[in-house]
């Protein structure tokens, strides 16, 4: 195995290298496709790890800590907009160095404690390196948004090269995901500025959902003691 390549830029085949200058677009498109393939591979590895952990709990007759797993890759437009917003160069190198959420995995858990259980199980794995943790459950955003965000680095091994790839993992309860999905739609599908009164109402609903999360977990723990 060759030494790990931090830049994730694979060699361009000679058939593409020999294109004329006007065909530079094809070179860029080919390189972008290669990069996205590596990010997709990193997502697949994280999803597989999560699925195995969930199956282990099922076989052990324990309650599954994961309800659903979702994933996505940022679109080229979204990547370019985020770089521009940060006043960063819109290049492949800048994208890979400065953006942590090109590859994203969202884990939906039944209860708040499950979020931290899944985090701990993942981070015990030797090839999973934690880079950043933002706990918006302990410290919610001003909007009321709650979730645990991890940025991890995971190796992706190809036939001749190995690459360290950043993946953002968001862990939420079912209730947190419900609120976040609706709040996202309100922000991005409304052309007018969201009034302060609506923001206050969204925050109130977020607090209500957080209280419901805690109460449901207390009920679940109480029922476990009856088994």
N, C-alpha and C positions, 0 to 999 in steps of 0.2 A: 504493500500500500504506500502510495506516495505521501509526502508531507502535506499536511492540511493546508488548503488554499483559502485564506481569509476573504479574498475578493469574489469568490464564486463565479469567476469569469472563465468559461471553458474555451479551449482552442477552437477556432472557427475552421471547419473543414476546408480543404484546398479548393473544392468545387465552388465554395462561397467566396473564398479569398480571391480567386481569379476573376471575379466579376468586375466589370468596368465601374468607374467612379460614379456614374449615375445610379448604379445599383447599390450604393451604400445603404439605402433604405432596407434592402433585403438582409444585409449583414446585421443591421440593428434589430430587425424583427426576429432574426434567427437567434441572436444573443439574448434578447428579451425572453423568447420562448424557453431557452435553456435555463435561464435564471428562475423563471416561474416554475419550471419542472422541479427544480431543486427545492423551492419553497413548498410545493405541493407534496413532495416526498417527506419533508419534515413534518407537515401536518399529518400525513398518513402514519408516521411513526408515533406521534403523540396520541392520535386516535386509537391506534392499536394497543398502546400501553394502557390507556384508560379502559378499553374494552376488556383487556385481560384482567385488570384489577377488579372490574365489576363482576366478571365471571367467577373469579376466585371467591368473592364474597357470596355469590349465589351457591356455589358448590359447597362452601362451608356452612350453608344454611343461615348466613347472616343477612341482615337487611341490606339491599343494594344501595350504596351511597350516591349512585348516579342515575338520574332519570333519563336524560337525553344528552347527546353530544352533537354539536353543530360545528361547521367549519366554513371558512371562506378565505379567498385570496383577494386582496385589494385590486381594483381595476386600474389600468394605466391612467385613466383620467383622475381617479381619486388619489393615486400616488403623486401625480404632477401637481395637483391642487394643494396637497399637504406640504410638498417641498416649497412651493411658491409662498404659501402662508408663513412658512418658517424662514423665508428669505434665503433658501438654500439652492444650489445649482440643481437643475433638473437633468440629472445624469444617472446612469446605472450605479456608478460608484457612490454617489451621494445618497441615492435611494437605499442601498444596502447598508451603508455606514450609519445613516441618521434616522431611519424609520424602523421602529420596533414591531409594528403591527401589520406588515405586509401579509404575513401568514397569521391567521387567527383561528383559535379554537375556543368554543364556548361550551362550558360544562354546566348543565342544569341539575341541581341537587334537590332532594326533597326538603332537607332541613339545613339550618345554618351550620350546625356542627359537622355535617357531611362535607361542607365546603373545605373546612380545615383538615378533615380526615383525608380527603382526596389530595389536597395539596401536599400533605406530609408523605403520603404513599408515593406520589410522583417524584418528589425531591429526594427520596431515599435512593433512587436509581442512579447508579454511578455515571451514566452518560447524559444525565439531565443537570445542567448547570443553571442555577438561578442568577439572573442578572439584576432584575428589578422586581420589587413587590410594592404594590399600592393597595392598601386595605381600605376600601370605601365602604366597608361594613362597619368597622370600628370608627371610621372618620368619614361619614357620608359627604358627598358634594353638596354645595349650596342648594342645588335643585332638588335634593332628596335622593339622588341616585346612589344605589348601593350595589357593590360587587367587589370581588377580590380579583385584582389584576396581577398576573405574573408575566414577566418577560423571561423566557428561558432560552438557553442555547443548547442545540442538539446536533450531533454529527450526522451528516448524510454521506454515505459511502457509495460512490459510483464505481465503474469498472476500473478506472485508472486514477481517480482523484477522490479526496475526502473534503468535505466542506462543513464549517461551523455555521449553523443557520439559527437566526432568532425567530422565535414564535411567541406571540402573545396568547396567554390563556386567561380567559375570563370565567370565573366560577360564581354562580348565582343560585339562589333558590328559585323555585317555580314562580313564587309571588314577585320576587325582584325582577325576573325576566319579563313577566307580564307588564309591570309598571314601566320598565325601561323601553320595551317595544312600543308601547303607546306614546310615551314621552318623545321618543325618537320620531315617530310619525308626525306628531304635533309640531315639532321643531323644523323638520325638513320638508313637510308637505304643506306648510302654511306660509303664504307669501308675506303676510303682514307680521309685524313684530308682536311677539306674545305679550299681552298686557300683564302688568304686575299682579293683578287680581287672579289671573289664571295661573301664574307662577306660584302664588301663595297656595292656591287650591291643589296644584300638583304636589307641592311639598307636604301639604296636609295629608293627601292620599298616600304619599310615600311613607309618612310616619304611621299611618293606620295599617298599611301593609306590613311594615316592620314589626309592629306590635302583634299582628296576626301570625307572622312567622314565629315569633317567640312563643306565643300561646299554643300554636299547633305542635311545636316541639315539646313543650311541657306536657301536653296531652299524650304524645307518643311515648315519652319517657315513663309517664304514669302507667300506661297500658303495658309496657314492657315488664314492669315490676309485678304485674298480675300473672305473667306467663309461668 
